[in-house]
Amino acid sequence: MKEIRNLQNIIKYDLIKIGIRSNLLGFDYICTAIKYSILFPDINLCSGIYVMTSKEHNVPYHSVERDIRFAINDLYFSRGFEEFSKFLNLPINLDNTKMTNGRFINYAKNYYLKNYMLKTKINKSRLKKQIK
């Protein structure tokens, strides 16, 4: 459980750093969705990640999707995605397209897989057992 809490705390700290407001419901849902997308990278966002996130938070899965979208839009309209782009060390060029929940979560998942899971050599199967 300690490793999962550490991962969640790192994700929360980073989301606050890039400008997502922690008082939004979507903030907690994004943290949980990123965690599940790291642990289960092959699971579909809508039928898997949202459902697991909704079960963890005891809310309908459509509320998870809506509140994540709201938090991402709030970030965009209040600060833009410059901090997120700098954080990822990746140019995010939306070219008249919208930042979707899936894109945001995938960008974050890939960042943590590359920069956290590999560097700390955390065993994903051990983390998965801690969830169950």
Protein Blocks (a to p, Z undefined) as FASTA:
>chain_A
ZZmmmmmmmmmmmmmmnopafkbmklmmmmmmmmmmmmmmmbcfklmmmmmmmmmnopaf
klmmmmmmmmmmmmmmmnojmlmmmmnopacdfkhpacdfklmmmmmmmmmmmmmmmmno
pafklmmmmmZZ
